Amino acid sequence: MIITIDGPVATGKSTIAKKLAQAVGYIYYDTGAMYRAVAYAALQKKIDVNDPKALDELLKDFDFRIKFNRGERGYYLNGQDITDAIRKEEVSNFASKVSAIPQVREKLVSLQRQLAQGLNAVFEGRDMGTVVFPNANLKIFLTGRDDIRAKRRFDELRGKYPEETKDLTQEQVLKDLHERDEYDMNRQYSPLKKAEDAFEIDTSDLTIDEIVFKILECRDLAAQAAKKKKQ
């Protein structure tokens, strides 16, 4: 069974997907980390992502792996631990642009589908239910009020990178969120949007456990609908 969780930044996708996967005993995949890894590699190597040949070379050597250590998930690129590096704001913003490039999407969508074969898994991202897994058993689309999302993102950045973000304001984070949303929803390839058959959940005023419970309710509804369809 494949469950997809899509939505804009700071709606709690990663936290909720992890918690859901634990609750149902599924494998969890953060596909955004893959795009962040490409963005990180391009920034490190000073690759012009608008140069198809340079990008092909980058993707040809792209060896992305997920490793577990004492229950913690780590992301590795060509053997280097990039778990923390890919969460920095510069990489996050660049990942949004990189993820809209057809060459990158083709490479990573193929990888994501390979990872899903024969598994029960929760895939979290922005086009999981619309492009990568259009036939997923359950599709969830998370939303949230802008002010709540901005506070979540601000708190996350300040907590992880106190020195680098000491001059950051919540107003700046809100502005960045609006720009990110605008770009993601209007990009030419795989824009952020809700799949027609997805269940929408507003995470603004709910706890993580409440959201997971709602998703499990949606799972039951989807199963009932699928059963009726077969009859």
TORFIMI-85765 format. One line per field, with one value per residue: x negated, y negated, z negated of N, C-alpha, C in turn; residue in three letters; residue number from 0. Coordinates in nm, 2 decimals. Layout:
N
n.px	[X,...]
n.py	[Y,...]
n.pz	[Z,...]
ca.px	[X,...]
ca.py	[Y,...]
ca.pz	[Z,...]
c.px	[X,...]
c.py	[Y,...]
c.pz	[Z,...]
type	[Ala,...]
seq	[NUM,...]
END
This chain:
231
n.px	[-0.09,-0.05,-0.09,-0.04,-0.16,-0.11,-0.17,-0.22,-0.52,-0.61,-0.37,-0.38,-0.44,-0.67,-0.70,-0.45,-0.43,-0.63,-0.54,-0.29,-0.38,-0.52,-0.30,-0.15,-0.33,-0.48,-0.73,-0.90,-0.94,-1.11,-1.08,-1.15,-1.40,-1.57,-1.56,-1.66,-1.92,-2.02,-2.02,-2.20,-2.43,-2.47,-2.51,-2.74,-2.93,-2.91,-2.75,-2.59,-2.26,-2.10,-2.23,-2.22,-2.41,-2.60,-2.43,-2.35,-2.59,-2.62,-2.39,-2.44,-2.65,-2.52,-2.47,-2.26,-2.18,-2.00,-2.05,-2.03,-2.08,-2.07,-1.80,-1.77,-1.74,-1.96,-2.10,-2.28,-2.52,-2.70,-2.86,-2.90,-2.78,-2.49,-2.28,-2.21,-2.31,-2.14,-1.92,-1.94,-1.86,-1.94,-1.98,-1.73,-1.57,-1.69,-1.64,-1.37,-1.37,-1.54,-1.39,-1.20,-1.31,-1.30,-1.49,-1.59,-1.36,-1.28,-1.49,-1.47,-1.20,-1.19,-1.36,-1.22,-0.99,-1.11,-1.20,-0.95,-0.85,-0.69,-0.65,-0.50,-0.45,-0.50,-0.50,-0.63,-0.59,-0.56,-0.44,-0.35,-0.11,0.01,-0.17,-0.39,-0.29,-0.02,0.18,0.20,0.29,0.40,0.44,0.32,0.36,0.20,0.27,0.24,0.27,0.12,-0.01,-0.05,-0.21,-0.44,-0.53,-0.60,-0.80,-0.99,-1.05,-1.16,-1.39,-1.53,-1.58,-1.74,-1.95,-2.08,-2.29,-2.32,-2.07,-2.02,-1.95,-1.71,-1.37,-1.02,-0.85,-1.01,-1.04,-0.77,-0.73,-0.91,-0.79,-0.55,-0.66,-0.78,-0.55,-0.41,-0.59,-0.61,-0.35,-0.30,-0.49,-0.61,-0.65,-0.53,-0.36,-0.28,0.01,0.34,0.44,0.72,0.85,0.77,0.76,0.81,0.65,0.65,0.39,0.35,0.46,0.44,0.31,0.01,0.08,0.36,0.38,0.27,0.46,0.68,0.59,0.58,0.86,0.93,0.80,0.96,1.20,1.12,1.06,1.31,1.45,1.30,1.36,1.64,1.63,1.53,1.73]
n.py	[0.12,-0.22,-0.53,-0.87,-1.20,-1.52,-1.88,-2.23,-2.40,-2.38,-2.27,-2.06,-1.82,-1.63,-1.56,-1.45,-1.25,-1.08,-1.00,-0.88,-0.67,-0.52,-0.46,-0.28,-0.09,-0.12,-0.20,-0.51,-0.77,-1.06,-1.26,-1.51,-1.55,-1.43,-1.60,-1.83,-1.73,-1.72,-1.99,-2.08,-1.95,-2.08,-2.34,-2.32,-2.23,-2.44,-2.43,-2.52,-2.50,-2.54,-2.45,-2.19,-1.98,-2.00,-1.95,-1.69,-1.55,-1.59,-1.45,-1.20,-1.11,-1.10,-0.98,-0.88,-0.80,-0.65,-0.61,-0.44,-0.51,-0.41,-0.44,-0.68,-0.87,-0.92,-1.12,-1.06,-1.17,-1.06,-0.92,-1.12,-1.27,-1.45,-1.53,-1.74,-1.96,-1.99,-2.11,-2.37,-2.72,-2.83,-2.61,-2.49,-2.69,-2.69,-2.43,-2.42,-2.55,-2.38,-2.14,-2.18,-2.13,-1.94,-1.73,-1.67,-1.59,-1.37,-1.19,-1.16,-1.09,-0.84,-0.70,-0.72,-0.57,-0.32,-0.27,-0.22,0.02,0.32,0.25,0.14,-0.19,-0.53,-0.82,-1.14,-1.47,-1.70,-1.64,-1.39,-1.25,-1.34,-1.31,-1.13,-0.90,-0.84,-0.65,-0.59,-0.43,-0.58,-0.93,-1.22,-1.57,-1.83,-2.14,-2.48,-2.77,-3.08,-3.24,-3.06,-2.86,-3.01,-3.08,-2.82,-2.75,-2.95,-2.90,-2.65,-2.70,-2.88,-2.72,-2.51,-2.64,-2.86,-3.06,-3.13,-3.23,-3.45,-3.71,-3.68,-3.73,-3.68,-3.79,-3.80,-3.53,-3.47,-3.61,-3.48,-3.23,-3.29,-3.35,-3.11,-2.94,-3.06,-3.01,-2.73,-2.65,-2.75,-2.66,-2.52,-2.24,-1.96,-2.11,-2.22,-2.09,-1.99,-1.66,-1.53,-1.32,-1.34,-1.36,-1.65,-1.81,-2.05,-2.16,-2.36,-2.40,-2.16,-1.88,-1.68,-1.41,-1.42,-1.48,-1.25,-1.07,-1.16,-1.10,-0.83,-0.78,-0.87,-0.68,-0.45,-0.53,-0.55,-0.29,-0.17,-0.29,-0.19,0.08,0.08,0.00,0.22,0.41]
n.pz	[0.00,0.08,-0.06,-0.01,-0.09,-0.05,-0.01,-0.09,-0.21,-0.56,-0.66,-0.82,-0.70,-0.70,-0.97,-1.03,-0.84,-0.92,-1.18,-1.11,-0.95,-1.15,-1.31,-1.15,-1.08,-0.84,-0.58,-0.57,-0.34,-0.27,-0.02,0.05,-0.06,0.13,0.35,0.23,0.18,0.45,0.50,0.31,0.39,0.64,0.56,0.41,0.60,0.77,1.00,1.30,1.32,1.53,1.74,1.95,2.00,1.80,1.58,1.64,1.60,1.33,1.23,1.31,1.15,0.91,0.61,0.39,0.06,-0.21,-0.55,-0.87,-1.21,-1.53,-1.53,-1.41,-1.11,-0.85,-0.58,-0.29,-0.05,0.21,0.02,-0.18,-0.48,-0.47,-0.61,-0.79,-0.65,-0.42,-0.51,-0.54,-0.48,-0.24,-0.08,-0.08,0.05,0.30,0.38,0.44,0.69,0.84,0.83,1.02,1.26,1.55,1.61,1.36,1.22,1.37,1.32,1.03,0.99,1.11,0.94,0.70,0.76,0.80,0.54,0.41,0.49,0.42,0.15,-0.16,-0.21,-0.31,-0.13,-0.12,0.01,0.28,0.51,0.50,0.50,0.73,0.95,0.92,0.79,0.90,0.87,0.61,0.30,0.09,0.06,-0.07,-0.14,-0.28,-0.45,-0.58,-0.78,-0.68,-0.88,-1.09,-0.96,-0.90,-1.16,-1.25,-1.07,-1.12,-1.40,-1.36,-1.21,-1.37,-1.59,-1.49,-1.36,-1.53,-1.53,-1.25,-1.20,-1.36,-1.29,-1.16,-1.09,-1.17,-0.99,-0.76,-0.71,-0.65,-0.42,-0.25,-0.25,-0.11,0.14,0.21,0.21,0.43,0.64,0.64,0.69,0.94,1.12,1.43,1.46,1.29,1.08,0.75,0.63,0.52,0.55,0.73,0.60,0.34,-0.02,-0.21,-0.47,-0.72,-0.90,-1.09,-1.36,-1.49,-1.68,-1.63,-1.67,-1.65,-1.38,-1.26,-1.34,-1.20,-0.94,-0.95,-0.97,-0.72,-0.57,-0.62,-0.51,-0.24,-0.19,-0.22,-0.01,0.21,0.19,0.24,0.50,0.63,0.61]
ca.px	[0.00,-0.12,-0.02,-0.11,-0.13,-0.16,-0.13,-0.33,-0.62,-0.57,-0.24,-0.41,-0.44,-0.77,-0.67,-0.33,-0.45,-0.71,-0.45,-0.20,-0.46,-0.54,-0.17,-0.10,-0.44,-0.52,-0.85,-0.87,-1.04,-1.11,-1.13,-1.21,-1.55,-1.63,-1.57,-1.76,-2.05,-2.06,-2.04,-2.32,-2.54,-2.48,-2.57,-2.88,-3.01,-2.89,-2.69,-2.48,-2.15,-2.04,-2.32,-2.18,-2.52,-2.65,-2.33,-2.36,-2.71,-2.59,-2.29,-2.51,-2.72,-2.43,-2.45,-2.19,-2.14,-1.94,-2.11,-1.97,-2.17,-2.00,-1.66,-1.77,-1.76,-2.06,-2.10,-2.42,-2.54,-2.84,-2.93,-2.91,-2.66,-2.44,-2.15,-2.19,-2.34,-2.04,-1.80,-1.97,-1.76,-1.99,-1.96,-1.58,-1.52,-1.74,-1.58,-1.24,-1.40,-1.60,-1.29,-1.11,-1.38,-1.26,-1.60,-1.60,-1.24,-1.28,-1.58,-1.43,-1.07,-1.23,-1.42,-1.11,-0.91,-1.19,-1.19,-0.82,-0.81,-0.67,-0.65,-0.40,-0.53,-0.44,-0.59,-0.59,-0.65,-0.47,-0.37,-0.35,0.03,0.05,-0.26,-0.48,-0.20,0.12,0.27,0.17,0.41,0.45,0.37,0.35,0.30,0.20,0.27,0.22,0.28,-0.01,-0.08,-0.10,-0.32,-0.55,-0.59,-0.66,-0.93,-1.08,-1.09,-1.25,-1.52,-1.60,-1.62,-1.85,-2.07,-2.07,-2.38,-2.30,-1.94,-2.00,-1.88,-1.59,-1.24,-0.91,-0.80,-1.09,-1.00,-0.64,-0.76,-0.98,-0.69,-0.46,-0.74,-0.80,-0.42,-0.38,-0.68,-0.58,-0.21,-0.29,-0.60,-0.56,-0.66,-0.48,-0.33,-0.21,0.16,0.41,0.49,0.86,0.90,0.69,0.83,0.74,0.65,0.58,0.31,0.32,0.51,0.44,0.18,-0.04,0.16,0.49,0.37,0.25,0.59,0.77,0.54,0.63,1.00,0.94,0.76,1.07,1.30,1.07,1.07,1.45,1.48,1.24,1.44,1.77,1.60,1.51,1.86]
ca.py	[0.00,-0.35,-0.65,-1.00,-1.32,-1.64,-2.01,-2.33,-2.40,-2.41,-2.22,-1.95,-1.70,-1.54,-1.51,-1.37,-1.13,-0.99,-0.95,-0.79,-0.55,-0.45,-0.41,-0.17,0.00,-0.14,-0.27,-0.65,-0.84,-1.21,-1.28,-1.64,-1.53,-1.39,-1.73,-1.91,-1.67,-1.77,-2.13,-2.09,-1.91,-2.18,-2.46,-2.28,-2.22,-2.56,-2.39,-2.60,-2.40,-2.57,-2.39,-2.05,-1.89,-2.01,-1.89,-1.55,-1.50,-1.59,-1.35,-1.07,-1.07,-1.13,-0.85,-0.93,-0.69,-0.67,-0.52,-0.45,-0.49,-0.41,-0.48,-0.81,-0.86,-1.01,-1.12,-1.06,-1.19,-1.01,-0.89,-1.23,-1.29,-1.58,-1.54,-1.88,-2.06,-2.01,-2.18,-2.52,-2.80,-2.85,-2.48,-2.48,-2.78,-2.64,-2.30,-2.45,-2.57,-2.26,-2.04,-2.21,-2.10,-1.81,-1.63,-1.63,-1.52,-1.24,-1.10,-1.13,-1.02,-0.70,-0.65,-0.71,-0.45,-0.20,-0.25,-0.18,0.15,0.42,0.20,0.05,-0.30,-0.67,-0.91,-1.28,-1.56,-1.80,-1.59,-1.24,-1.20,-1.39,-1.27,-1.01,-0.78,-0.88,-0.54,-0.56,-0.38,-0.69,-1.05,-1.33,-1.70,-1.91,-2.28,-2.55,-2.91,-3.13,-3.28,-2.94,-2.80,-3.10,-3.06,-2.69,-2.75,-3.04,-2.83,-2.54,-2.75,-2.93,-2.61,-2.43,-2.73,-2.99,-3.17,-3.18,-3.30,-3.55,-3.83,-3.64,-3.77,-3.60,-3.86,-3.76,-3.39,-3.47,-3.66,-3.37,-3.12,-3.33,-3.34,-2.97,-2.89,-3.11,-2.94,-2.59,-2.63,-2.80,-2.61,-2.45,-2.10,-1.91,-2.21,-2.18,-2.10,-1.88,-1.56,-1.53,-1.22,-1.35,-1.41,-1.77,-1.83,-2.18,-2.13,-2.48,-2.40,-2.02,-1.83,-1.57,-1.28,-1.44,-1.47,-1.11,-1.00,-1.20,-1.03,-0.69,-0.78,-0.88,-0.55,-0.37,-0.58,-0.52,-0.14,-0.14,-0.33,-0.09,0.21,0.06,-0.01,0.36,0.48]
ca.pz	[0.00,0.09,-0.11,0.03,-0.17,0.02,-0.07,-0.09,-0.32,-0.70,-0.70,-0.91,-0.62,-0.74,-1.11,-1.02,-0.76,-1.01,-1.28,-1.05,-0.91,-1.27,-1.36,-1.07,-1.04,-0.70,-0.56,-0.54,-0.25,-0.25,0.12,0.05,-0.09,0.25,0.43,0.15,0.21,0.58,0.49,0.23,0.48,0.74,0.49,0.37,0.72,0.85,1.13,1.36,1.34,1.66,1.84,1.95,2.00,1.66,1.50,1.67,1.53,1.18,1.20,1.35,1.03,0.79,0.53,0.27,-0.03,-0.35,-0.65,-1.00,-1.32,-1.65,-1.50,-1.35,-0.97,-0.79,-0.43,-0.24,0.09,0.24,-0.11,-0.27,-0.56,-0.44,-0.69,-0.84,-0.55,-0.32,-0.57,-0.55,-0.40,-0.10,0.00,-0.07,0.15,0.43,0.41,0.51,0.83,0.89,0.84,1.13,1.38,1.60,1.60,1.22,1.19,1.44,1.24,0.90,0.99,1.14,0.82,0.60,0.80,0.77,0.39,0.37,0.55,0.33,0.01,-0.22,-0.24,-0.31,-0.06,-0.15,0.10,0.33,0.63,0.48,0.54,0.87,1.06,0.89,0.76,0.93,0.83,0.47,0.23,0.01,0.09,-0.17,-0.10,-0.40,-0.43,-0.71,-0.77,-0.66,-1.00,-1.16,-0.89,-0.92,-1.29,-1.26,-1.00,-1.20,-1.51,-1.32,-1.17,-1.49,-1.68,-1.43,-1.32,-1.60,-1.49,-1.12,-1.18,-1.47,-1.24,-1.09,-1.15,-1.13,-0.88,-0.65,-0.68,-0.59,-0.28,-0.18,-0.23,0.00,0.26,0.23,0.25,0.56,0.73,0.64,0.75,1.08,1.21,1.54,1.44,1.16,0.98,0.63,0.63,0.46,0.64,0.72,0.50,0.21,-0.14,-0.25,-0.61,-0.76,-1.02,-1.17,-1.50,-1.53,-1.72,-1.53,-1.69,-1.59,-1.23,-1.22,-1.36,-1.09,-0.82,-0.96,-0.93,-0.57,-0.51,-0.63,-0.41,-0.11,-0.18,-0.20,0.13,0.30,0.18,0.31,0.65,0.68,0.60]
c.px	[-0.09,-0.03,-0.10,-0.06,-0.19,-0.12,-0.25,-0.42,-0.56,-0.42,-0.26,-0.42,-0.54,-0.74,-0.55,-0.35,-0.53,-0.62,-0.35,-0.26,-0.48,-0.41,-0.12,-0.21,-0.49,-0.66,-0.82,-0.98,-1.01,-1.17,-1.19,-1.36,-1.63,-1.66,-1.67,-1.90,-2.11,-2.10,-2.18,-2.44,-2.57,-2.55,-2.72,-2.97,-3.00,-2.84,-2.58,-2.37,-2.07,-2.12,-2.29,-2.30,-2.58,-2.56,-2.33,-2.47,-2.68,-2.50,-2.35,-2.58,-2.65,-2.40,-2.39,-2.15,-2.08,-2.00,-2.04,-2.08,-2.10,-1.86,-1.66,-1.81,-1.86,-2.06,-2.25,-2.43,-2.69,-2.92,-2.94,-2.77,-2.61,-2.31,-2.12,-2.21,-2.22,-1.92,-1.83,-1.88,-1.81,-1.96,-1.81,-1.53,-1.56,-1.67,-1.44,-1.26,-1.45,-1.49,-1.20,-1.18,-1.35,-1.36,-1.60,-1.48,-1.24,-1.37,-1.53,-1.29,-1.10,-1.28,-1.31,-1.02,-0.98,-1.18,-1.06,-0.78,-0.81,-0.67,-0.52,-0.48,-0.45,-0.54,-0.54,-0.66,-0.56,-0.39,-0.35,-0.22,0.07,-0.04,-0.33,-0.39,-0.06,0.22,0.25,0.30,0.48,0.37,0.41,0.28,0.32,0.20,0.25,0.23,0.14,-0.08,-0.13,-0.22,-0.45,-0.62,-0.66,-0.80,-1.03,-1.14,-1.19,-1.39,-1.60,-1.65,-1.74,-1.97,-2.06,-2.16,-2.35,-2.17,-1.92,-1.93,-1.75,-1.47,-1.13,-0.84,-0.87,-1.05,-0.86,-0.65,-0.82,-0.88,-0.59,-0.53,-0.75,-0.66,-0.39,-0.46,-0.63,-0.44,-0.20,-0.40,-0.54,-0.55,-0.62,-0.45,-0.26,-0.06,0.22,0.46,0.65,0.92,0.83,0.78,0.75,0.76,0.58,0.52,0.29,0.35,0.51,0.31,0.14,0.05,0.30,0.49,0.36,0.38,0.68,0.72,0.59,0.78,1.01,0.90,0.88,1.18,1.25,1.08,1.22,1.50,1.42,1.32,1.57,1.74,1.59,1.63,1.95]
c.py	[-0.12,-0.46,-0.77,-1.11,-1.43,-1.77,-2.10,-2.32,-2.44,-2.38,-2.10,-1.82,-1.59,-1.47,-1.41,-1.24,-1.03,-0.92,-0.85,-0.66,-0.46,-0.38,-0.28,-0.07,0.00,-0.21,-0.41,-0.70,-0.99,-1.24,-1.42,-1.64,-1.50,-1.52,-1.82,-1.86,-1.72,-1.91,-2.16,-2.06,-2.02,-2.31,-2.44,-2.28,-2.34,-2.52,-2.48,-2.50,-2.42,-2.51,-2.24,-1.95,-1.89,-1.93,-1.74,-1.49,-1.49,-1.48,-1.21,-1.02,-1.09,-1.00,-0.89,-0.80,-0.73,-0.57,-0.55,-0.42,-0.51,-0.48,-0.62,-0.80,-0.97,-1.00,-1.14,-1.08,-1.16,-0.98,-1.00,-1.25,-1.43,-1.61,-1.68,-1.99,-2.09,-2.08,-2.33,-2.59,-2.81,-2.73,-2.46,-2.56,-2.73,-2.51,-2.32,-2.48,-2.45,-2.15,-2.06,-2.18,-1.96,-1.70,-1.58,-1.55,-1.38,-1.14,-1.06,-1.06,-0.87,-0.63,-0.62,-0.59,-0.32,-0.17,-0.19,-0.04,0.26,0.38,0.14,-0.07,-0.43,-0.75,-1.05,-1.37,-1.67,-1.75,-1.44,-1.19,-1.24,-1.33,-1.14,-0.89,-0.82,-0.77,-0.50,-0.52,-0.49,-0.82,-1.16,-1.46,-1.79,-2.06,-2.34,-2.70,-2.97,-3.17,-3.16,-2.87,-2.88,-3.08,-2.92,-2.69,-2.84,-2.97,-2.71,-2.59,-2.81,-2.82,-2.53,-2.52,-2.86,-3.10,-3.22,-3.26,-3.40,-3.68,-3.81,-3.69,-3.68,-3.66,-3.82,-3.61,-3.39,-3.51,-3.55,-3.25,-3.16,-3.31,-3.19,-2.90,-2.93,-3.03,-2.80,-2.56,-2.66,-2.75,-2.53,-2.30,-2.06,-2.02,-2.15,-2.20,-1.98,-1.78,-1.55,-1.43,-1.22,-1.40,-1.53,-1.79,-1.96,-2.15,-2.24,-2.46,-2.25,-1.98,-1.72,-1.45,-1.30,-1.43,-1.33,-1.04,-1.03,-1.12,-0.89,-0.68,-0.79,-0.75,-0.45,-0.40,-0.54,-0.37,-0.10,-0.18,-0.24,0.04,0.20,0.06,0.13,0.44,0.46]
c.pz	[0.00,0.04,-0.07,-0.06,-0.10,-0.05,-0.06,-0.21,-0.45,-0.73,-0.79,-0.83,-0.68,-0.88,-1.10,-0.95,-0.85,-1.11,-1.23,-1.01,-1.03,-1.32,-1.28,-1.03,-0.90,-0.70,-0.52,-0.45,-0.24,-0.12,0.13,0.03,0.04,0.34,0.36,0.17,0.34,0.57,0.41,0.32,0.59,0.68,0.46,0.49,0.82,0.99,1.17,1.39,1.47,1.78,1.85,1.94,1.86,1.56,1.52,1.60,1.38,1.15,1.22,1.22,0.90,0.72,0.40,0.19,-0.16,-0.44,-0.79,-1.11,-1.45,-1.63,-1.43,-1.20,-0.93,-0.64,-0.39,-0.09,0.12,0.12,-0.21,-0.35,-0.53,-0.51,-0.73,-0.73,-0.45,-0.38,-0.59,-0.45,-0.26,-0.02,0.02,0.04,0.29,0.47,0.48,0.66,0.90,0.92,0.96,1.26,1.43,1.59,1.46,1.18,1.25,1.36,1.11,0.89,1.02,1.02,0.71,0.63,0.78,0.62,0.34,0.41,0.43,0.18,-0.03,-0.27,-0.24,-0.24,-0.08,-0.05,0.15,0.45,0.62,0.53,0.68,0.98,1.03,0.87,0.78,0.89,0.69,0.40,0.15,0.04,-0.01,-0.12,-0.23,-0.37,-0.57,-0.68,-0.76,-0.78,-1.08,-1.09,-0.91,-1.05,-1.31,-1.19,-1.07,-1.32,-1.48,-1.28,-1.28,-1.58,-1.62,-1.40,-1.39,-1.56,-1.35,-1.10,-1.29,-1.42,-1.17,-1.16,-1.10,-1.01,-0.75,-0.61,-0.61,-0.44,-0.20,-0.15,-0.11,0.13,0.30,0.28,0.40,0.67,0.75,0.71,0.89,1.17,1.32,1.52,1.30,1.05,0.86,0.64,0.56,0.57,0.62,0.62,0.37,0.10,-0.19,-0.40,-0.65,-0.90,-1.12,-1.32,-1.55,-1.58,-1.62,-1.55,-1.64,-1.44,-1.19,-1.24,-1.24,-0.96,-0.83,-0.93,-0.78,-0.51,-0.51,-0.53,-0.27,-0.08,-0.15,-0.06,0.24,0.30,0.25,0.46,0.71,0.69,0.72]
type	[Met,Ile,Ile,Thr,Ile,Asp,Gly,Pro,Val,Ala,Thr,Gly,Lys,Ser,Thr,Ile,Ala,Lys,Lys,Leu,Ala,Gln,Ala,Val,Gly,Tyr,Ile,Tyr,Tyr,Asp,Thr,Gly,Ala,Met,Tyr,Arg,Ala,Val,Ala,Tyr,Ala,Ala,Leu,Gln,Lys,Lys,Ile,Asp,Val,Asn,Asp,Pro,Lys,Ala,Leu,Asp,Glu,Leu,Leu,Lys,Asp,Phe,Asp,Phe,Arg,Ile,Lys,Phe,Asn,Arg,Gly,Glu,Arg,Gly,Tyr,Tyr,Leu,Asn,Gly,Gln,Asp,Ile,Thr,Asp,Ala,Ile,Arg,Lys,Glu,Glu,Val,Ser,Asn,Phe,Ala,Ser,Lys,Val,Ser,Ala,Ile,Pro,Gln,Val,Arg,Glu,Lys,Leu,Val,Ser,Leu,Gln,Arg,Gln,Leu,Ala,Gln,Gly,Leu,Asn,Ala,Val,Phe,Glu,Gly,Arg,Asp,Met,Gly,Thr,Val,Val,Phe,Pro,Asn,Ala,Asn,Leu,Lys,Ile,Phe,Leu,Thr,Gly,Arg,Asp,Asp,Ile,Arg,Ala,Lys,Arg,Arg,Phe,Asp,Glu,Leu,Arg,Gly,Lys,Tyr,Pro,Glu,Glu,Thr,Lys,Asp,Leu,Thr,Gln,Glu,Gln,Val,Leu,Lys,Asp,Leu,His,Glu,Arg,Asp,Glu,Tyr,Asp,Met,Asn,Arg,Gln,Tyr,Ser,Pro,Leu,Lys,Lys,Ala,Glu,Asp,Ala,Phe,Glu,Ile,Asp,Thr,Ser,Asp,Leu,Thr,Ile,Asp,Glu,Ile,Val,Phe,Lys,Ile,Leu,Glu,Cys,Arg,Asp,Leu,Ala,Ala,Gln,Ala,Ala,Lys,Lys,Lys,Lys,Gln]
seq	[0,1,2,3,4,5,6,7,8,9,10,11,12,13,14,15,16,17,18,19,20,21,22,23,24,25,26,27,28,29,30,31,32,33,34,35,36,37,38,39,40,41,42,43,44,45,46,47,48,49,50,51,52,53,54,55,56,57,58,59,60,61,62,63,64,65,66,67,68,69,70,71,72,73,74,75,76,77,78,79,80,81,82,83,84,85,86,87,88,89,90,91,92,93,94,95,96,97,98,99,100,101,102,103,104,105,106,107,108,109,110,111,112,113,114,115,116,117,118,119,120,121,122,123,124,125,126,127,128,129,130,131,132,133,134,135,136,137,138,139,140,141,142,143,144,145,146,147,148,149,150,151,152,153,154,155,156,157,158,159,160,161,162,163,164,165,166,167,168,169,170,171,172,173,174,175,176,177,178,179,180,181,182,183,184,185,186,187,188,189,190,191,192,193,194,195,196,197,198,199,200,201,202,203,204,205,206,207,208,209,210,211,212,213,214,215,216,217,218,219,220,221,222,223,224,225,226,227,228,229,230]
END
